[in-house]
Amino acid sequence: MPKLKTHKGARARFHVSATGKVLRTKGLKSHFRRRKSARVKRLFDKKIGLDSPTFTRRVVRALGGVRNARG
């Protein structure tokens, strides 16, 4: 079976941690940033794991079938 190509949009938005979790950045990060409080802006800096196992499998496949990802 041929290798899977990496989906470049998925590569820019998601990454797999060392423990195998698929992480994403939060949305609404850059729009109207001046009116947001410092606390909210700090919360946007963190990455969070994906909740849905189904979506995790789709992202892993888009990333080219990363082997150590758990979903």
Distance bins in CASP14 RR format, pairs under 12 A and 6 or more apart:
PFRMAT RR
TARGET T0000
AUTHOR 0000-0000-0000
RMODE 2
METHOD distances of the structure
MODEL  1
1 65 0 0 0 0 0 1 0 0 0 0 0
2 64 0 0 0 0 0 1 0 0 0 0 0
3 64 1 0 0 1 0 0 0 0 0 0 0
3 65 0 0 0 0 1 0 0 0 0 0 0
4 10 0 0 0 0 0 1 0 0 0 0 0
4 60 0 0 0 0 1 0 0 0 0 0 0
4 61 1 0 0 1 0 0 0 0 0 0 0
4 62 0 0 0 0 1 0 0 0 0 0 0
4 63 0 0 0 0 1 0 0 0 0 0 0
4 64 1 0 1 0 0 0 0 0 0 0 0
4 65 1 0 1 0 0 0 0 0 0 0 0
4 66 0 0 0 0 1 0 0 0 0 0 0
4 67 0 0 0 0 0 1 0 0 0 0 0
5 11 0 0 0 0 0 1 0 0 0 0 0
5 61 0 0 0 0 0 1 0 0 0 0 0
5 62 0 0 0 0 1 0 0 0 0 0 0
5 63 0 0 0 0 0 1 0 0 0 0 0
5 64 1 0 0 1 0 0 0 0 0 0 0
5 65 0 0 0 0 0 1 0 0 0 0 0
6 12 0 0 0 0 0 1 0 0 0 0 0
6 14 0 0 0 0 0 1 0 0 0 0 0
6 15 0 0 0 0 0 1 0 0 0 0 0
6 59 0 0 0 0 0 1 0 0 0 0 0
6 60 0 0 0 0 0 1 0 0 0 0 0
6 61 0 0 0 0 0 1 0 0 0 0 0
6 62 1 0 0 1 0 0 0 0 0 0 0
6 63 1 0 0 1 0 0 0 0 0 0 0
6 64 1 0 1 0 0 0 0 0 0 0 0
6 65 0 0 0 0 1 0 0 0 0 0 0
6 66 0 0 0 0 1 0 0 0 0 0 0
7 13 0 0 0 0 1 0 0 0 0 0 0
7 14 0 0 0 0 1 0 0 0 0 0 0
7 58 0 0 0 0 1 0 0 0 0 0 0
7 59 0 0 0 0 1 0 0 0 0 0 0
7 60 0 0 0 0 0 1 0 0 0 0 0
7 61 0 0 0 0 1 0 0 0 0 0 0
7 62 1 1 0 0 0 0 0 0 0 0 0
7 63 1 0 0 1 0 0 0 0 0 0 0
7 64 1 0 0 1 0 0 0 0 0 0 0
7 65 0 0 0 0 0 1 0 0 0 0 0
7 66 0 0 0 0 0 1 0 0 0 0 0
8 14 0 0 0 0 0 1 0 0 0 0 0
8 62 0 0 0 0 1 0 0 0 0 0 0
8 63 0 0 0 0 0 1 0 0 0 0 0
8 64 0 0 0 0 0 1 0 0 0 0 0
9 15 0 0 0 0 0 1 0 0 0 0 0
9 24 0 0 0 0 0 1 0 0 0 0 0
9 59 0 0 0 0 0 1 0 0 0 0 0
9 62 1 0 0 1 0 0 0 0 0 0 0
9 63 0 0 0 0 1 0 0 0 0 0 0
10 16 0 0 0 0 0 1 0 0 0 0 0
10 22 0 0 0 0 1 0 0 0 0 0 0
10 24 0 0 0 0 1 0 0 0 0 0 0
10 50 0 0 0 0 0 1 0 0 0 0 0
10 55 0 0 0 0 0 1 0 0 0 0 0
10 56 0 0 0 0 0 1 0 0 0 0 0
10 58 0 0 0 0 1 0 0 0 0 0 0
10 59 1 0 1 0 0 0 0 0 0 0 0
10 60 0 0 0 0 1 0 0 0 0 0 0
10 61 0 0 0 0 1 0 0 0 0 0 0
10 62 1 1 0 0 0 0 0 0 0 0 0
10 63 1 0 1 0 0 0 0 0 0 0 0
10 64 0 0 0 0 1 0 0 0 0 0 0
10 65 0 0 0 0 0 1 0 0 0 0 0
10 66 0 0 0 0 0 1 0 0 0 0 0
10 69 0 0 0 0 0 1 0 0 0 0 0
11 22 0 0 0 0 0 1 0 0 0 0 0
11 59 0 0 0 0 0 1 0 0 0 0 0
11 60 0 0 0 0 0 1 0 0 0 0 0
11 62 0 0 0 0 1 0 0 0 0 0 0
11 63 1 0 0 1 0 0 0 0 0 0 0
11 64 0 0 0 0 1 0 0 0 0 0 0
11 65 0 0 0 0 0 1 0 0 0 0 0
11 66 0 0 0 0 0 1 0 0 0 0 0
12 24 0 0 0 0 0 1 0 0 0 0 0
12 25 0 0 0 0 1 0 0 0 0 0 0
12 59 0 0 0 0 0 1 0 0 0 0 0
12 62 0 0 0 0 0 1 0 0 0 0 0
12 63 0 0 0 0 0 1 0 0 0 0 0
13 22 0 0 0 0 0 1 0 0 0 0 0
13 23 0 0 0 0 1 0 0 0 0 0 0
13 24 1 0 0 1 0 0 0 0 0 0 0
13 25 1 0 0 1 0 0 0 0 0 0 0
13 26 0 0 0 0 0 1 0 0 0 0 0
13 27 0 0 0 0 1 0 0 0 0 0 0
13 29 0 0 0 0 0 1 0 0 0 0 0
13 47 0 0 0 0 0 1 0 0 0 0 0
13 50 0 0 0 0 0 1 0 0 0 0 0
13 59 0 0 0 0 1 0 0 0 0 0 0
13 62 0 0 0 0 1 0 0 0 0 0 0
13 63 0 0 0 0 0 1 0 0 0 0 0
14 20 0 0 0 0 0 1 0 0 0 0 0
14 21 0 0 0 0 0 1 0 0 0 0 0
14 22 1 0 1 0 0 0 0 0 0 0 0
14 23 1 0 0 1 0 0 0 0 0 0 0
14 24 1 0 1 0 0 0 0 0 0 0 0
14 25 0 0 0 0 1 0 0 0 0 0 0
14 47 0 0 0 0 1 0 0 0 0 0 0
14 48 0 0 0 0 0 1 0 0 0 0 0
14 49 0 0 0 0 1 0 0 0 0 0 0
14 50 1 0 0 1 0 0 0 0 0 0 0
14 55 0 0 0 0 1 0 0 0 0 0 0
14 56 0 0 0 0 1 0 0 0 0 0 0
14 58 0 0 0 0 0 1 0 0 0 0 0
14 59 1 0 1 0 0 0 0 0 0 0 0
14 60 0 0 0 0 1 0 0 0 0 0 0
14 61 0 0 0 0 0 1 0 0 0 0 0
14 62 0 0 0 0 1 0 0 0 0 0 0
14 63 1 0 0 1 0 0 0 0 0 0 0
14 64 0 0 0 0 0 1 0 0 0 0 0
14 66 0 0 0 0 1 0 0 0 0 0 0
14 69 0 0 0 0 1 0 0 0 0 0 0
15 21 0 0 0 0 1 0 0 0 0 0 0
15 22 1 0 0 1 0 0 0 0 0 0 0
15 23 1 0 1 0 0 0 0 0 0 0 0
15 24 0 0 0 0 1 0 0 0 0 0 0
15 25 0 0 0 0 1 0 0 0 0 0 0
15 47 0 0 0 0 1 0 0 0 0 0 0
15 49 0 0 0 0 0 1 0 0 0 0 0
15 50 0 0 0 0 0 1 0 0 0 0 0
15 59 0 0 0 0 1 0 0 0 0 0 0
15 60 0 0 0 0 0 1 0 0 0 0 0
15 63 0 0 0 0 1 0 0 0 0 0 0
15 66 0 0 0 0 1 0 0 0 0 0 0
15 68 0 0 0 0 0 1 0 0 0 0 0
15 69 0 0 0 0 0 1 0 0 0 0 0
16 22 1 0 1 0 0 0 0 0 0 0 0
16 23 1 0 0 1 0 0 0 0 0 0 0
16 24 0 0 0 0 0 1 0 0 0 0 0
16 47 0 0 0 0 0 1 0 0 0 0 0
16 49 0 0 0 0 0 1 0 0 0 0 0
16 50 0 0 0 0 0 1 0 0 0 0 0
16 56 0 0 0 0 1 0 0 0 0 0 0
16 59 0 0 0 0 1 0 0 0 0 0 0
16 60 1 0 0 1 0 0 0 0 0 0 0
16 62 0 0 0 0 0 1 0 0 0 0 0
16 63 1 0 0 1 0 0 0 0 0 0 0
16 64 0 0 0 0 0 1 0 0 0 0 0
16 65 0 0 0 0 1 0 0 0 0 0 0
16 66 1 0 1 0 0 0 0 0 0 0 0
16 67 0 0 0 0 1 0 0 0 0 0 0
16 68 1 0 0 1 0 0 0 0 0 0 0
16 69 1 0 1 0 0 0 0 0 0 0 0
16 70 0 0 0 0 1 0 0 0 0 0 0
16 71 0 0 0 0 0 1 0 0 0 0 0
17 23 1 0 1 0 0 0 0 0 0 0 0
17 24 0 0 0 0 0 1 0 0 0 0 0
17 47 0 0 0 0 1 0 0 0 0 0 0
17 48 0 0 0 0 0 1 0 0 0 0 0
17 49 0 0 0 0 1 0 0 0 0 0 0
17 50 0 0 0 0 0 1 0 0 0 0 0
17 66 0 0 0 0 0 1 0 0 0 0 0
17 68 0 0 0 0 1 0 0 0 0 0 0
17 69 0 0 0 0 1 0 0 0 0 0 0
17 70 0 0 0 0 0 1 0 0 0 0 0
18 66 0 0 0 0 0 1 0 0 0 0 0
18 68 0 0 0 0 1 0 0 0 0 0 0
18 69 0 0 0 0 0 1 0 0 0 0 0
18 70 0 0 0 0 0 1 0 0 0 0 0
19 49 0 0 0 0 0 1 0 0 0 0 0
19 68 0 0 0 0 1 0 0 0 0 0 0
19 69 0 0 0 0 1 0 0 0 0 0 0
19 70 0 0 0 0 1 0 0 0 0 0 0
19 71 0 0 0 0 0 1 0 0 0 0 0
20 49 0 0 0 0 0 1 0 0 0 0 0
20 50 0 0 0 0 0 1 0 0 0 0 0
20 56 0 0 0 0 1 0 0 0 0 0 0
20 59 0 0 0 0 0 1 0 0 0 0 0
20 60 0 0 0 0 1 0 0 0 0 0 0
20 63 0 0 0 0 0 1 0 0 0 0 0
20 66 0 0 0 0 1 0 0 0 0 0 0
20 67 0 0 0 0 1 0 0 0 0 0 0
20 68 1 0 1 0 0 0 0 0 0 0 0
20 69 1 0 1 0 0 0 0 0 0 0 0
20 70 1 0 1 0 0 0 0 0 0 0 0
20 71 0 0 0 0 1 0 0 0 0 0 0
21 47 0 0 0 0 1 0 0 0 0 0 0
21 48 0 0 0 0 1 0 0 0 0 0 0
21 49 1 0 1 0 0 0 0 0 0 0 0
21 50 1 0 0 1 0 0 0 0 0 0 0
21 51 0 0 0 0 0 1 0 0 0 0 0
21 53 0 0 0 0 0 1 0 0 0 0 0
21 56 0 0 0 0 1 0 0 0 0 0 0
21 59 0 0 0 0 0 1 0 0 0 0 0
21 60 0 0 0 0 0 1 0 0 0 0 0
21 66 0 0 0 0 0 1 0 0 0 0 0
21 68 0 0 0 0 1 0 0 0 0 0 0
21 69 1 0 0 1 0 0 0 0 0 0 0
21 70 1 0 0 1 0 0 0 0 0 0 0
21 71 0 0 0 0 1 0 0 0 0 0 0
22 47 0 0 0 0 0 1 0 0 0 0 0
22 48 0 0 0 0 0 1 0 0 0 0 0
22 49 1 0 0 1 0 0 0 0 0 0 0
22 50 1 0 1 0 0 0 0 0 0 0 0
22 51 0 0 0 0 0 1 0 0 0 0 0
22 52 0 0 0 0 0 1 0 0 0 0 0
22 53 0 0 0 0 0 1 0 0 0 0 0
22 54 0 0 0 0 0 1 0 0 0 0 0
22 55 0 0 0 0 1 0 0 0 0 0 0
22 56 1 0 1 0 0 0 0 0 0 0 0
22 57 0 0 0 0 1 0 0 0 0 0 0
22 58 0 0 0 0 1 0 0 0 0 0 0
22 59 1 0 1 0 0 0 0 0 0 0 0
22 60 1 0 0 1 0 0 0 0 0 0 0
22 61 0 0 0 0 0 1 0 0 0 0 0
22 62 0 0 0 0 0 1 0 0 0 0 0
22 63 0 0 0 0 1 0 0 0 0 0 0
22 65 0 0 0 0 0 1 0 0 0 0 0
22 66 0 0 0 0 1 0 0 0 0 0 0
22 68 0 0 0 0 0 1 0 0 0 0 0
22 69 1 0 1 0 0 0 0 0 0 0 0
22 70 0 0 0 0 1 0 0 0 0 0 0
22 71 1 0 0 1 0 0 0 0 0 0 0
23 46 0 0 0 0 1 0 0 0 0 0 0
23 47 1 0 1 0 0 0 0 0 0 0 0
23 48 1 0 0 1 0 0 0 0 0 0 0
23 49 1 0 1 0 0 0 0 0 0 0 0
23 50 1 0 0 1 0 0 0 0 0 0 0
23 51 0 0 0 0 0 1 0 0 0 0 0
23 56 0 0 0 0 0 1 0 0 0 0 0
23 59 0 0 0 0 1 0 0 0 0 0 0
23 63 0 0 0 0 0 1 0 0 0 0 0
23 66 0 0 0 0 0 1 0 0 0 0 0
23 69 0 0 0 0 0 1 0 0 0 0 0
24 46 0 0 0 0 0 1 0 0 0 0 0
24 47 1 0 0 1 0 0 0 0 0 0 0
24 48 1 0 0 1 0 0 0 0 0 0 0
24 49 1 0 0 1 0 0 0 0 0 0 0
24 50 1 0 0 1 0 0 0 0 0 0 0
24 51 0 0 0 0 0 1 0 0 0 0 0
24 52 0 0 0 0 0 1 0 0 0 0 0
24 55 0 0 0 0 1 0 0 0 0 0 0
24 56 0 0 0 0 0 1 0 0 0 0 0
24 59 0 0 0 0 1 0 0 0 0 0 0
24 63 0 0 0 0 0 1 0 0 0 0 0
25 43 0 0 0 0 0 1 0 0 0 0 0
25 44 0 0 0 0 1 0 0 0 0 0 0
25 45 0 0 0 0 1 0 0 0 0 0 0
25 46 0 0 0 0 1 0 0 0 0 0 0
25 47 1 0 1 0 0 0 0 0 0 0 0
25 48 0 0 0 0 1 0 0 0 0 0 0
25 49 0 0 0 0 0 1 0 0 0 0 0
25 50 0 0 0 0 0 1 0 0 0 0 0
26 40 0 0 0 0 0 1 0 0 0 0 0
26 41 0 0 0 0 0 1 0 0 0 0 0
26 42 0 0 0 0 0 1 0 0 0 0 0
26 43 1 0 0 1 0 0 0 0 0 0 0
26 44 1 0 1 0 0 0 0 0 0 0 0
26 45 0 0 0 0 1 0 0 0 0 0 0
26 46 1 0 0 1 0 0 0 0 0 0 0
26 47 1 0 0 1 0 0 0 0 0 0 0
26 48 1 0 0 1 0 0 0 0 0 0 0
26 49 0 0 0 0 0 1 0 0 0 0 0
27 33 0 0 0 0 0 1 0 0 0 0 0
27 40 0 0 0 0 0 1 0 0 0 0 0
27 43 0 0 0 0 0 1 0 0 0 0 0
27 44 1 0 0 1 0 0 0 0 0 0 0
27 45 0 0 0 0 0 1 0 0 0 0 0
27 46 0 0 0 0 0 1 0 0 0 0 0
27 47 0 0 0 0 0 1 0 0 0 0 0
27 48 0 0 0 0 0 1 0 0 0 0 0
28 35 0 0 0 0 0 1 0 0 0 0 0
28 36 0 0 0 0 1 0 0 0 0 0 0
28 40 0 0 0 0 1 0 0 0 0 0 0
28 41 0 0 0 0 0 1 0 0 0 0 0
28 43 0 0 0 0 0 1 0 0 0 0 0
28 44 1 0 0 1 0 0 0 0 0 0 0
29 36 0 0 0 0 1 0 0 0 0 0 0
29 40 0 0 0 0 0 1 0 0 0 0 0
29 41 0 0 0 0 1 0 0 0 0 0 0
29 42 0 0 0 0 0 1 0 0 0 0 0
29 43 0 0 0 0 1 0 0 0 0 0 0
29 44 1 0 1 0 0 0 0 0 0 0 0
29 45 0 0 0 0 1 0 0 0 0 0 0
29 46 0 0 0 0 0 1 0 0 0 0 0
29 47 0 0 0 0 0 1 0 0 0 0 0
30 36 0 0 0 0 0 1 0 0 0 0 0
30 41 0 0 0 0 0 1 0 0 0 0 0
30 44 0 0 0 0 1 0 0 0 0 0 0
30 45 0 0 0 0 0 1 0 0 0 0 0
31 44 0 0 0 0 0 1 0 0 0 0 0
32 40 0 0 0 0 0 1 0 0 0 0 0
32 41 0 0 0 0 0 1 0 0 0 0 0
32 44 0 0 0 0 0 1 0 0 0 0 0
33 40 0 0 0 0 1 0 0 0 0 0 0
33 41 1 0 0 1 0 0 0 0 0 0 0
33 44 0 0 0 0 1 0 0 0 0 0 0
33 45 0 0 0 0 0 1 0 0 0 0 0
34 40 0 0 0 0 0 1 0 0 0 0 0
34 41 0 0 0 0 1 0 0 0 0 0 0
35 41 0 0 0 0 0 1 0 0 0 0 0
36 42 0 0 0 0 1 0 0 0 0 0 0
36 43 0 0 0 0 1 0 0 0 0 0 0
36 44 0 0 0 0 1 0 0 0 0 0 0
36 45 0 0 0 0 0 1 0 0 0 0 0
37 43 0 0 0 0 1 0 0 0 0 0 0
37 44 0 0 0 0 0 1 0 0 0 0 0
38 44 0 0 0 0 0 1 0 0 0 0 0
38 45 0 0 0 0 0 1 0 0 0 0 0
39 45 0 0 0 0 0 1 0 0 0 0 0
40 46 0 0 0 0 0 1 0 0 0 0 0
49 55 0 0 0 0 0 1 0 0 0 0 0
49 56 0 0 0 0 1 0 0 0 0 0 0
49 59 0 0 0 0 0 1 0 0 0 0 0
49 69 0 0 0 0 0 1 0 0 0 0 0
49 70 0 0 0 0 0 1 0 0 0 0 0
49 71 0 0 0 0 0 1 0 0 0 0 0
50 56 1 0 1 0 0 0 0 0 0 0 0
50 57 0 0 0 0 1 0 0 0 0 0 0
50 58 0 0 0 0 1 0 0 0 0 0 0
50 59 1 0 0 1 0 0 0 0 0 0 0
50 60 0 0 0 0 1 0 0 0 0 0 0
50 63 0 0 0 0 0 1 0 0 0 0 0
50 69 0 0 0 0 1 0 0 0 0 0 0
50 70 0 0 0 0 0 1 0 0 0 0 0
50 71 1 0 0 1 0 0 0 0 0 0 0
51 59 0 0 0 0 0 1 0 0 0 0 0
51 71 0 0 0 0 0 1 0 0 0 0 0
52 58 0 0 0 0 1 0 0 0 0 0 0
52 59 0 0 0 0 1 0 0 0 0 0 0
52 71 0 0 0 0 1 0 0 0 0 0 0
53 59 0 0 0 0 0 1 0 0 0 0 0
53 60 0 0 0 0 0 1 0 0 0 0 0
53 69 0 0 0 0 0 1 0 0 0 0 0
53 70 0 0 0 0 1 0 0 0 0 0 0
53 71 1 0 1 0 0 0 0 0 0 0 0
54 60 0 0 0 0 0 1 0 0 0 0 0
54 61 0 0 0 0 0 1 0 0 0 0 0
54 71 0 0 0 0 1 0 0 0 0 0 0
55 61 0 0 0 0 0 1 0 0 0 0 0
55 62 0 0 0 0 0 1 0 0 0 0 0
55 69 0 0 0 0 0 1 0 0 0 0 0
55 71 0 0 0 0 1 0 0 0 0 0 0
56 62 0 0 0 0 0 1 0 0 0 0 0
56 63 0 0 0 0 0 1 0 0 0 0 0
56 65 0 0 0 0 0 1 0 0 0 0 0
56 66 0 0 0 0 0 1 0 0 0 0 0
56 69 1 0 0 1 0 0 0 0 0 0 0
56 70 1 0 0 1 0 0 0 0 0 0 0
56 71 1 0 1 0 0 0 0 0 0 0 0
57 63 0 0 0 0 0 1 0 0 0 0 0
57 64 0 0 0 0 0 1 0 0 0 0 0
57 65 0 0 0 0 1 0 0 0 0 0 0
57 66 0 0 0 0 0 1 0 0 0 0 0
57 69 0 0 0 0 1 0 0 0 0 0 0
57 70 0 0 0 0 0 1 0 0 0 0 0
57 71 1 0 0 1 0 0 0 0 0 0 0
58 64 0 0 0 0 0 1 0 0 0 0 0
58 65 0 0 0 0 0 1 0 0 0 0 0
58 69 0 0 0 0 0 1 0 0 0 0 0
58 71 0 0 0 0 0 1 0 0 0 0 0
59 65 0 0 0 0 1 0 0 0 0 0 0
59 66 0 0 0 0 1 0 0 0 0 0 0
59 69 0 0 0 0 1 0 0 0 0 0 0
59 71 0 0 0 0 1 0 0 0 0 0 0
60 66 1 0 1 0 0 0 0 0 0 0 0
60 67 0 0 0 0 1 0 0 0 0 0 0
60 68 0 0 0 0 1 0 0 0 0 0 0
60 69 1 0 1 0 0 0 0 0 0 0 0
60 70 0 0 0 0 1 0 0 0 0 0 0
60 71 1 0 0 1 0 0 0 0 0 0 0
61 69 0 0 0 0 1 0 0 0 0 0 0
61 71 0 0 0 0 0 1 0 0 0 0 0
62 69 0 0 0 0 0 1 0 0 0 0 0
63 69 1 0 0 1 0 0 0 0 0 0 0
END
